[in-house]
Amino acid sequence: MKKIAIVPGSFDPLTAGHADVIKTAASIFDEVKVVVLANSEKSGMFTPEERLRIARAAVEKMKDEGVGNVSAHVFSGLTVDAAKELGASFVVKGLRSATDFDCEFGMAEITRRFGNGLTTVFLPSKPEFMHVSSTYVREIIRYGKGDERAFAPGTRDTVMSIRRGKN
């Protein structure tokens, strides 16, 4: 039986830390599905479709690096429903700090209870990515004060095409 995992998140945008966790998950699981969650109660810098484009650009970069078992999807609804629809038995969550753990640990219990045994796996961030957040990357993009590619793979060309209104 294939071990399929999802890596859910808002990914507004997907960061280098996210990409690192995804690559680590890809070395553990047969398939990894990045799930861009479309939460109607959150408004971000990018639409769910734009975030999916950014995630897919990052996945393409991973393929160029030899990581070929990752795909990206958008989903509106609960993580447990996304896992079921995508055939996943595992949810992967990256942790940058103890604060992340406190938040994610409670979610893991809810996921286990309502996800019919869906297992959450925590993967710690590498030290060089512990300070990188989507908020930080959005500020770089918003104010144009630097090159966000060091913090968010696949963003520059994708963001530029989004700003120009290309699909």
C-alpha positions as CSV (number, residue, x, y, z in Angstrom):
1,M,0.0,0.0,0.0
2,K,1.3,3.4,-1.0
3,K,2.1,5.9,1.8
4,I,0.4,9.1,0.7
5,A,0.8,12.3,2.7
6,I,-0.7,15.8,2.4
7,V,1.1,19.0,3.4
8,P,-1.8,21.4,4.0
9,G,-1.5,25.2,4.5
10,S,-2.6,28.6,3.2
11,F,0.8,29.0,1.5
12,D,0.4,32.7,1.0
13,P,3.0,32.2,-0.5
14,L,4.8,28.9,-0.1
15,T,8.2,29.6,1.5
16,A,11.6,28.0,1.4
17,G,10.8,26.5,4.8
18,H,7.7,25.0,3.4
19,A,9.6,23.6,0.4
20,D,12.2,22.1,2.7
21,V,9.5,20.3,4.8
22,I,7.9,19.1,1.6
23,K,11.2,17.7,0.3
24,T,11.8,15.9,3.6
25,A,8.3,14.5,3.4
26,A,9.0,13.4,-0.2
27,S,11.9,11.3,1.1
28,I,9.7,9.5,3.6
29,F,6.4,9.0,1.7
30,D,5.6,7.5,-1.7
31,E,3.5,10.5,-2.7
32,V,3.3,14.0,-1.2
33,K,0.4,16.3,-2.1
34,V,0.8,19.9,-1.2
35,V,-2.8,21.2,-0.4
36,V,-3.4,24.9,-0.8
37,L,-6.3,25.5,1.5
38,A,-8.8,28.0,0.4
39,N,-10.2,29.4,3.6
40,S,-13.1,31.8,2.9
41,E,-12.6,33.5,6.3
42,K,-9.0,34.5,5.5
43,S,-8.0,37.1,2.9
44,G,-4.4,36.9,1.8
45,M,-2.2,38.7,-0.7
46,F,-2.8,36.0,-3.3
47,T,-6.0,34.2,-4.3
48,P,-6.2,30.5,-3.8
49,E,-5.6,30.0,-7.6
50,E,-2.5,32.3,-7.5
51,R,-1.2,30.4,-4.4
52,L,-1.7,27.2,-6.3
53,R,0.3,28.6,-9.2
54,I,3.1,29.6,-6.9
55,A,3.0,26.1,-5.2
56,R,3.1,24.4,-8.6
57,A,6.1,26.5,-9.6
58,A,7.9,25.4,-6.4
59,V,7.0,21.8,-7.2
60,E,8.4,22.1,-10.7
61,K,11.7,23.4,-9.2
62,M,11.7,20.4,-6.9
63,K,11.3,18.1,-9.9
64,D,14.4,19.8,-11.4
65,E,16.2,18.9,-8.2
66,G,15.2,15.2,-8.5
67,V,12.1,15.2,-6.2
68,G,9.4,13.8,-8.5
69,N,6.8,12.5,-6.1
70,V,5.2,15.8,-5.2
71,S,2.1,17.5,-6.6
72,A,0.1,20.6,-5.7
73,H,-3.7,20.9,-5.3
74,V,-6.2,23.5,-4.1
75,F,-8.9,22.5,-1.7
76,S,-11.8,24.4,-0.1
77,G,-12.9,22.7,3.1
78,L,-11.4,20.7,6.0
79,T,-8.0,19.2,5.9
80,V,-9.5,15.8,6.8
81,D,-11.7,16.0,3.8
82,A,-8.8,16.9,1.5
83,A,-6.9,13.9,2.9
84,K,-9.8,11.6,2.1
85,E,-10.3,13.0,-1.4
86,L,-6.6,12.7,-2.2
87,G,-6.2,9.2,-0.7
88,A,-3.8,10.3,2.0
89,S,-3.3,8.6,5.4
90,F,-0.8,11.2,6.7
91,V,-0.8,14.9,7.3
92,V,2.6,16.5,7.4
93,K,3.1,19.7,9.4
94,G,6.3,21.7,9.6
95,L,7.4,23.2,12.9
96,R,9.6,26.3,13.3
97,S,9.2,26.8,17.1
98,A,7.6,25.6,20.3
99,T,4.7,28.0,19.5
100,D,4.1,26.1,16.2
101,F,4.1,22.8,18.1
102,D,1.6,24.1,20.7
103,C,-0.8,25.1,18.0
104,E,-0.3,22.1,15.7
105,F,-0.5,19.5,18.5
106,G,-4.1,20.4,19.3
107,M,-5.0,20.3,15.6
108,A,-3.3,16.9,15.3
109,E,-5.7,15.5,17.9
110,I,-8.7,17.0,16.2
111,T,-7.5,15.6,12.9
112,R,-7.0,12.1,14.4
113,R,-10.5,12.1,15.9
114,F,-12.3,13.4,12.9
115,G,-10.1,12.0,10.2
116,N,-10.7,8.3,10.8
117,G,-7.2,7.6,12.2
118,L,-5.4,10.1,9.9
119,T,-1.9,10.5,11.4
120,T,-0.1,13.8,11.7
121,V,3.6,13.8,11.3
122,F,5.7,16.8,12.6
123,L,8.8,17.7,10.8
124,P,11.1,20.4,12.3
125,S,12.4,23.2,10.2
126,K,16.0,23.5,9.5
127,P,17.6,26.3,11.5
128,E,18.2,28.4,8.4
129,F,14.4,28.5,7.7
130,M,13.2,29.1,11.3
131,H,12.9,32.8,10.7
132,V,11.2,32.6,7.3
133,S,7.4,33.1,7.3
134,S,4.9,33.8,4.6
135,T,4.2,37.1,6.3
136,Y,7.9,38.1,5.9
137,V,7.9,37.1,2.2
138,R,4.6,39.0,1.6
139,E,6.3,42.2,3.0
140,I,9.3,41.8,0.7
141,I,6.9,41.4,-2.3
142,R,4.5,44.2,-1.2
143,Y,7.3,46.8,-0.7
144,G,9.7,45.5,-3.4
145,K,12.6,45.7,-1.0
146,G,14.6,42.7,-2.0
147,D,14.5,39.5,-3.8
148,E,12.0,37.1,-2.2
149,R,13.4,34.1,-4.2
150,A,15.8,33.3,-1.4
151,F,12.8,32.8,1.0
152,A,10.2,31.6,-1.4
153,P,11.1,29.3,-4.4
154,G,9.2,29.8,-7.6
155,T,7.7,33.1,-6.6
156,R,9.4,35.8,-8.7
157,D,8.4,34.8,-12.2
158,T,5.0,33.6,-11.0
159,V,4.3,36.7,-9.0
160,M,5.4,38.9,-11.9
161,S,3.0,37.1,-14.3
162,I,0.2,37.4,-11.7
163,R,0.8,41.1,-11.5
164,R,0.8,41.4,-15.3
165,G,-2.5,39.4,-15.3
166,K,-1.2,36.4,-17.2
167,N,-2.4,32.9,-16.5
